[in-house]
Amino acid sequence: MTTDANLSRKQLWSAIFTERQALADDLDGLDPEAWTTPSLCAGLSVREVLAHLTAGASLDWGHWMAGVIKHRFDFDAQVDMQLRRRLGDSAADTLAQFKAVVGSTTRPLPMKAVLGEIVVHSEDIRRPLGLRRDHPTATVTAAADYFQRTNMAVPSGKRAAGLRLEATDGPFKAGDGPLVTGRTIALVMAMTGRAAYGDELDGPGAPVLLERCTSM
């Protein structure tokens, strides 16, 4: 049995806007050198991940697909091209561009994927910078439910397969098999391949999930 937050369309957009604004607030006044800190998203700095989020909130399906076709369906090249366009001339410009799309409803992905993206990538940025956010329970529960069910962008569903995931700070429970427990955000990040959250996970299934972070 899986516990779903069952957020309405209005609630999903509200959660997305809230997460974007919280990240923008956290990055206000960030030391210039901190912008080059490696994020948890492999190969990208925190500034580059922020630019990626801006790109995602600026592209509709048609423009996203046009970029994919231009790059001969090389999705990594498409992502890199779009984030480079949103970097701007300085870190301040990168942040300003992100702030400009906090309330954007433009998207190339399903709404739950958009919510999952801002939750995961904001943690990709925060964790290396030593920042912490206590995400609303409904937000991270919806993200966990989405990633446990899908393999659309990352093989999160495959990582969770055959495991029982239970949040210690909310209602999220999903799957069958060896138990993995932890904060909802830690479960989300592990499902999306971030082994850095392994120290927050417990249970006999935790080593399996963490091994899958690097093998999938």
Contacts in CASP RR format, 6 or more apart in sequence:
PFRMAT RR
TARGET T0000
AUTHOR 0000-0000-0000
METHOD contacts of the structure
MODEL  1
MTTDANLSRKQLWSAIFTERQALADDLDGLDPEAWTTPSLCAGLSVREVL
AHLTAGASLDWGHWMAGVIKHRFDFDAQVDMQLRRRLGDSAADTLAQFKA
VVGSTTRPLPMKAVLGEIVVHSEDIRRPLGLRRDHPTATVTAAADYFQRT
NMAVPSGKRAAGLRLEATDGPFKAGDGPLVTGRTIALVMAMTGRAAYGDE
LDGPGAPVLLERCTSM
1 173 0 8 1.000
1 174 0 8 1.000
1 175 0 8 1.000
2 145 0 8 1.000
2 148 0 8 1.000
2 149 0 8 1.000
2 173 0 8 1.000
2 174 0 8 1.000
2 175 0 8 1.000
3 141 0 8 1.000
3 145 0 8 1.000
3 171 0 8 1.000
3 172 0 8 1.000
3 173 0 8 1.000
3 174 0 8 1.000
4 141 0 8 1.000
4 142 0 8 1.000
4 145 0 8 1.000
5 138 0 8 1.000
5 139 0 8 1.000
5 141 0 8 1.000
5 142 0 8 1.000
5 145 0 8 1.000
7 15 0 8 1.000
7 138 0 8 1.000
7 142 0 8 1.000
9 111 0 8 1.000
11 138 0 8 1.000
12 111 0 8 1.000
12 112 0 8 1.000
12 114 0 8 1.000
12 115 0 8 1.000
12 142 0 8 1.000
13 105 0 8 1.000
13 111 0 8 1.000
15 115 0 8 1.000
15 136 0 8 1.000
15 138 0 8 1.000
15 139 0 8 1.000
15 142 0 8 1.000
16 111 0 8 1.000
16 114 0 8 1.000
16 115 0 8 1.000
16 118 0 8 1.000
17 102 0 8 1.000
17 103 0 8 1.000
18 136 0 8 1.000
18 139 0 8 1.000
19 115 0 8 1.000
19 118 0 8 1.000
19 119 0 8 1.000
19 122 0 8 1.000
19 135 0 8 1.000
19 139 0 8 1.000
20 53 0 8 1.000
20 57 0 8 1.000
20 98 0 8 1.000
20 101 0 8 1.000
20 102 0 8 1.000
20 103 0 8 1.000
20 118 0 8 1.000
21 102 0 8 1.000
22 122 0 8 1.000
22 133 0 8 1.000
23 50 0 8 1.000
23 53 0 8 1.000
23 98 0 8 1.000
23 118 0 8 1.000
23 122 0 8 1.000
23 125 0 8 1.000
23 126 0 8 1.000
24 95 0 8 1.000
24 98 0 8 1.000
24 99 0 8 1.000
24 102 0 8 1.000
26 126 0 8 1.000
26 131 0 8 1.000
26 133 0 8 1.000
27 50 0 8 1.000
27 95 0 8 1.000
27 125 0 8 1.000
28 95 0 8 1.000
30 91 0 8 1.000
30 95 0 8 1.000
30 129 0 8 1.000
32 91 0 8 1.000
34 46 0 8 1.000
34 129 0 8 1.000
35 45 0 8 1.000
35 46 0 8 1.000
35 47 0 8 1.000
35 91 0 8 1.000
35 94 0 8 1.000
36 45 0 8 1.000
36 46 0 8 1.000
36 47 0 8 1.000
37 45 0 8 1.000
37 46 0 8 1.000
37 128 0 8 1.000
37 129 0 8 1.000
38 44 0 8 1.000
38 45 0 8 1.000
38 46 0 8 1.000
38 128 0 8 1.000
39 45 0 8 1.000
39 46 0 8 1.000
39 48 0 8 1.000
39 49 0 8 1.000
39 124 0 8 1.000
39 125 0 8 1.000
39 128 0 8 1.000
40 123 0 8 1.000
40 124 0 8 1.000
40 127 0 8 1.000
40 128 0 8 1.000
40 189 0 8 1.000
40 194 0 8 1.000
40 196 0 8 1.000
41 49 0 8 1.000
41 52 0 8 1.000
41 121 0 8 1.000
41 124 0 8 1.000
44 52 0 8 1.000
44 83 0 8 1.000
44 124 0 8 1.000
46 124 0 8 1.000
46 125 0 8 1.000
46 128 0 8 1.000
46 129 0 8 1.000
47 87 0 8 1.000
47 91 0 8 1.000
47 94 0 8 1.000
48 83 0 8 1.000
48 87 0 8 1.000
49 121 0 8 1.000
49 124 0 8 1.000
49 125 0 8 1.000
50 94 0 8 1.000
50 95 0 8 1.000
50 98 0 8 1.000
50 125 0 8 1.000
51 83 0 8 1.000
51 84 0 8 1.000
51 86 0 8 1.000
51 87 0 8 1.000
51 88 0 8 1.000
51 94 0 8 1.000
51 97 0 8 1.000
51 98 0 8 1.000
52 79 0 8 1.000
52 82 0 8 1.000
52 83 0 8 1.000
52 86 0 8 1.000
52 121 0 8 1.000
53 98 0 8 1.000
53 117 0 8 1.000
53 118 0 8 1.000
53 121 0 8 1.000
53 122 0 8 1.000
54 83 0 8 1.000
54 86 0 8 1.000
54 94 0 8 1.000
54 97 0 8 1.000
54 98 0 8 1.000
54 100 0 8 1.000
54 101 0 8 1.000
55 79 0 8 1.000
55 82 0 8 1.000
55 83 0 8 1.000
55 85 0 8 1.000
55 86 0 8 1.000
56 64 0 8 1.000
56 82 0 8 1.000
56 106 0 8 1.000
56 107 0 8 1.000
56 108 0 8 1.000
56 109 0 8 1.000
56 114 0 8 1.000
56 117 0 8 1.000
57 101 0 8 1.000
57 103 0 8 1.000
57 104 0 8 1.000
57 106 0 8 1.000
57 107 0 8 1.000
57 114 0 8 1.000
58 86 0 8 1.000
58 101 0 8 1.000
58 104 0 8 1.000
58 106 0 8 1.000
59 82 0 8 1.000
59 106 0 8 1.000
59 107 0 8 1.000
59 108 0 8 1.000
60 106 0 8 1.000
60 107 0 8 1.000
60 108 0 8 1.000
61 107 0 8 1.000
61 108 0 8 1.000
62 108 0 8 1.000
63 108 0 8 1.000
64 78 0 8 1.000
64 108 0 8 1.000
65 108 0 8 1.000
67 78 0 8 1.000
67 81 0 8 1.000
67 82 0 8 1.000
68 75 0 8 1.000
68 78 0 8 1.000
70 78 0 8 1.000
71 77 0 8 1.000
71 78 0 8 1.000
71 81 0 8 1.000
86 94 0 8 1.000
86 97 0 8 1.000
87 93 0 8 1.000
87 94 0 8 1.000
88 94 0 8 1.000
88 97 0 8 1.000
107 114 0 8 1.000
109 117 0 8 1.000
109 153 0 8 1.000
112 142 0 8 1.000
112 143 0 8 1.000
112 146 0 8 1.000
113 146 0 8 1.000
113 150 0 8 1.000
113 152 0 8 1.000
113 153 0 8 1.000
115 139 0 8 1.000
115 142 0 8 1.000
115 143 0 8 1.000
115 146 0 8 1.000
116 143 0 8 1.000
116 146 0 8 1.000
116 147 0 8 1.000
116 188 0 8 1.000
117 153 0 8 1.000
119 135 0 8 1.000
119 139 0 8 1.000
119 140 0 8 1.000
119 143 0 8 1.000
119 185 0 8 1.000
119 188 0 8 1.000
120 143 0 8 1.000
120 188 0 8 1.000
120 189 0 8 1.000
120 192 0 8 1.000
120 194 0 8 1.000
122 133 0 8 1.000
123 133 0 8 1.000
123 185 0 8 1.000
123 188 0 8 1.000
123 189 0 8 1.000
123 194 0 8 1.000
124 194 0 8 1.000
125 131 0 8 1.000
126 132 0 8 1.000
126 133 0 8 1.000
127 196 0 8 1.000
127 197 0 8 1.000
135 184 0 8 1.000
135 185 0 8 1.000
137 169 0 8 1.000
137 170 0 8 1.000
137 171 0 8 1.000
137 184 0 8 1.000
140 172 0 8 1.000
140 184 0 8 1.000
140 185 0 8 1.000
140 188 0 8 1.000
141 167 0 8 1.000
141 170 0 8 1.000
141 171 0 8 1.000
141 172 0 8 1.000
141 184 0 8 1.000
143 184 0 8 1.000
143 188 0 8 1.000
144 165 0 8 1.000
144 167 0 8 1.000
144 172 0 8 1.000
144 174 0 8 1.000
144 184 0 8 1.000
144 187 0 8 1.000
144 188 0 8 1.000
144 191 0 8 1.000
145 172 0 8 1.000
145 174 0 8 1.000
147 154 0 8 1.000
147 156 0 8 1.000
147 157 0 8 1.000
147 160 0 8 1.000
147 188 0 8 1.000
147 191 0 8 1.000
147 192 0 8 1.000
148 156 0 8 1.000
148 157 0 8 1.000
148 160 0 8 1.000
148 165 0 8 1.000
148 174 0 8 1.000
148 175 0 8 1.000
148 191 0 8 1.000
149 157 0 8 1.000
150 156 0 8 1.000
150 157 0 8 1.000
151 157 0 8 1.000
151 158 0 8 1.000
154 192 0 8 1.000
154 193 0 8 1.000
155 216 0 8 1.000
156 191 0 8 1.000
156 192 0 8 1.000
156 193 0 8 1.000
157 191 0 8 1.000
158 212 0 8 1.000
158 216 0 8 1.000
159 190 0 8 1.000
159 191 0 8 1.000
159 193 0 8 1.000
159 209 0 8 1.000
159 212 0 8 1.000
159 213 0 8 1.000
159 216 0 8 1.000
160 174 0 8 1.000
160 175 0 8 1.000
160 191 0 8 1.000
160 209 0 8 1.000
162 175 0 8 1.000
162 176 0 8 1.000
162 177 0 8 1.000
162 178 0 8 1.000
163 175 0 8 1.000
163 177 0 8 1.000
163 178 0 8 1.000
163 179 0 8 1.000
163 180 0 8 1.000
163 205 0 8 1.000
163 208 0 8 1.000
163 209 0 8 1.000
164 173 0 8 1.000
164 174 0 8 1.000
164 175 0 8 1.000
164 176 0 8 1.000
164 177 0 8 1.000
164 178 0 8 1.000
164 179 0 8 1.000
164 180 0 8 1.000
164 205 0 8 1.000
165 172 0 8 1.000
165 173 0 8 1.000
165 174 0 8 1.000
165 175 0 8 1.000
165 180 0 8 1.000
165 181 0 8 1.000
165 187 0 8 1.000
165 191 0 8 1.000
166 172 0 8 1.000
166 173 0 8 1.000
166 179 0 8 1.000
166 180 0 8 1.000
166 181 0 8 1.000
166 182 0 8 1.000
167 173 0 8 1.000
167 181 0 8 1.000
167 182 0 8 1.000
167 183 0 8 1.000
167 184 0 8 1.000
167 187 0 8 1.000
168 181 0 8 1.000
168 182 0 8 1.000
168 183 0 8 1.000
169 182 0 8 1.000
169 183 0 8 1.000
169 184 0 8 1.000
170 184 0 8 1.000
172 184 0 8 1.000
172 187 0 8 1.000
177 205 0 8 1.000
178 203 0 8 1.000
178 204 0 8 1.000
178 205 0 8 1.000
178 208 0 8 1.000
179 203 0 8 1.000
179 204 0 8 1.000
179 205 0 8 1.000
180 187 0 8 1.000
180 190 0 8 1.000
180 201 0 8 1.000
180 202 0 8 1.000
180 203 0 8 1.000
180 205 0 8 1.000
180 206 0 8 1.000
180 208 0 8 1.000
180 209 0 8 1.000
181 201 0 8 1.000
181 202 0 8 1.000
181 203 0 8 1.000
181 206 0 8 1.000
182 200 0 8 1.000
182 201 0 8 1.000
182 202 0 8 1.000
183 200 0 8 1.000
185 197 0 8 1.000
186 197 0 8 1.000
186 198 0 8 1.000
186 200 0 8 1.000
186 201 0 8 1.000
187 201 0 8 1.000
189 196 0 8 1.000
189 197 0 8 1.000
190 197 0 8 1.000
190 198 0 8 1.000
190 201 0 8 1.000
190 209 0 8 1.000
190 210 0 8 1.000
190 213 0 8 1.000
191 209 0 8 1.000
193 212 0 8 1.000
193 213 0 8 1.000
193 214 0 8 1.000
193 216 0 8 1.000
194 213 0 8 1.000
195 210 0 8 1.000
195 213 0 8 1.000
195 214 0 8 1.000
198 206 0 8 1.000
198 210 0 8 1.000
201 209 0 8 1.000
201 210 0 8 1.000
END
